[in-house]
Amino acid sequence: MAVLRRFAPIVFLLSAATAQAGEGALRIELNRADARENACQLVFVAQNDSAEGLDQLVLETVLFDRSGGVVALTLLDFQDLPAGRMRVRSFDMPGLDCDALGRVLVNATASCAPQGALACTALDLASRMDGIEVLQ
């Protein structure tokens, strides 16, 4: 029982930090991957739950095939993302076979305005696609 009392403050702090990280987060979900003529169209849903709108968000992304090989390094320009709003953005990836895509890595934030906005760094990434993981 004494052990539980000793660790209770740590558990409380971790819970509070987790809840705070969720506040103001920018959720980006890979929603679809559609084969187009000589390209794969990636469709993302972005939900900006922060109190501040973004004028610009550009993410440096790495696309991996199912065997773990790098297929492409690209910049995805999500444009403006208003506070409390959802936006859908699509990106055509020429020469990419959608069925071969296994992972999307957000390598870095290439550009975000206004600088220092919480949503620039508090990314919550997800994928609705079976077999395609989105991570940071």
N, C-alpha and C positions, 0 to 999 in steps of 0.2 A: 504494500500500500504506500509506503514511504517513497518507493521508486516512482510510482505513478504521480504523486504530488510533486516530485522533483522535476519530472518531464512535462507536466501540464503547461507551464509557461512557454516552453518551446513549441509544443503542439499548437497553443493559441497563437503565437507569433507566426508560425508557418501558415496557419489557416488565414490569418489576417493578411499576410503577404500575398497568398494565392488569390484571395478575394479582391485585393487592391490591384493585382496584375490584370484581372479580368475586367475591371472598370476601365473604360476608356480604350479598350482594345479595338483593333481593326481586324475583323474576321475576314479571311480570304479563303474561299472554298473553290477547289477545282470541281466544277459542276458537270462538265461534258468534255469529251474528246471525240470529235467528229471527223471522219475521213472526208477530205475534199480532193479535188483534182490536184495531184502532185503535192498535197499538203495535209497536215493535221491541224484542225482548228481546235484550240483549247479555249473553253469558255469558263470564266471565273465569275463568282458572285462575291462582291465585296460589301461588307456591312460595317460602316463606321459608327461604332457605339461611343465614340469619344465626344466630348463637349465642343471640340474644335474641328472645323472642316479642314480638309487638306486641299491645297491649290494644285498640288502635283505629287504623285508617287510613282517612282520608277524603281523596279526591283531587278537586280541582276540574278538571273536564274540559270541553273544548269539542268539540262534534261538528260536522263540516263535511260538506257534500254533495259530490258528485263534481266540481262546478264550482268548489269552493273557498269557497262561501258558508257562513257560520255558521248552523247549524240550531238548536243549543241550547247553553246553558251550564248545567252541572249538577254536583252533588256526588255522587260515588259512595262510599258507605260500605261498605268492605270488612270492617268489624267487627274481630274479633280474628284474628290470623294467628300461630299458634304456631310456635316455632322448629323448623326441620327438617321442617315439615309442608306439605302441599298443601291448599288450600281452593278450592272452586268457588263463585263468587258470580254471581248474575244480577240484572240491572237492566232493568225495563220502561221504555221511553222512549215515552210517549204521543204520538201524532201523527207519529211518525218512520217513514218508509218505509225499511226495511232496504236495499232495492236502491239507494236514493239516497245511502246513507252512503259517504263516501270516505275520511274521516280522523278519528281520535280523538286529540286533543291533551291530554296531562296538563299543564295550565297551572300548577298549584301543588299543594303538599300543604296542604290546608286544616286538617287535624288529624292528629296522630300521637302515640301514647303507647306507651311512655314517650318523652318528649321527648329528643332527642339520640341516639336509637337509630340505628345505622348503616343499618338497613333503611328508615328514614324517608327517607333521602336517596339511597341506592344502589339506584335503581330500574332494572331491566333490562326494557324493554318490547318486546313482540313481538305479531305478529298471525298467526293461522293462516288468516285469511280473505283470499282473492284479492280484490284491489281495495280493501281497507280497510287503511290504514296506521295504526299506533299509534306516536306519538312524544312526545317531551318537549321 
